[in-house]
Amino acid sequence: MQTLEDTSDQQLGKFKTNSLSLTVGKVVANNIAVEGFYNLPSTTDSRDYGANGTLSVKSKGGYGFAVRPFVNVTNEIELFARVGRAHGKSAFSGIDSNGDAFSDSEKNTNNFYGFGAAYKLSPKVSVVADYKKITGTEDSKVSLTGVGVRYNF
């Protein structure tokens, strides 16, 4: 789930969207992996501001890479961090206070950091939960939480 919170003077609130992500990675040294990922377009979240109009937000997809240091706490549990760079495109649409429709999109490239845990179900399959915080955004706070399955080749 991606959460975007408006921190501008307009205080438009929080928008939450859902999407799928595909990540590939490789362990390159003891306790260090590199990863690349692709996020598919998300669902849309909308707000109705009454006489002030409406606003809908959607992620149009994105991609990025990360370095993932990790430590195996037990044979089944792995804790990890992530530091990387992501590029994404967002779309905005709605109706303004005059009743006029509008739409816009923007592309952003930002750094991110995060952490997570993996629980090994078998030698090849793990369940993963993670959190990422996008940095350097203007007038907003952006974070992503995820749950997934990791398959080791």
ABEGO torsion letter per residue (X at the ends): XBBBBBABAAGAEBBBBBBBBBBBBBBABBGBBBBBBBBBBBBBBBBBAEAAEBBBBBBAEBBBBBBBBBBBABAABBBBBBBBBBBBBBBBBEBBAAGBBBBBBBBBBBBBBBBBBBBBABAABBBBBBBBBBBGBBGBBBBBBBBBBBBBX
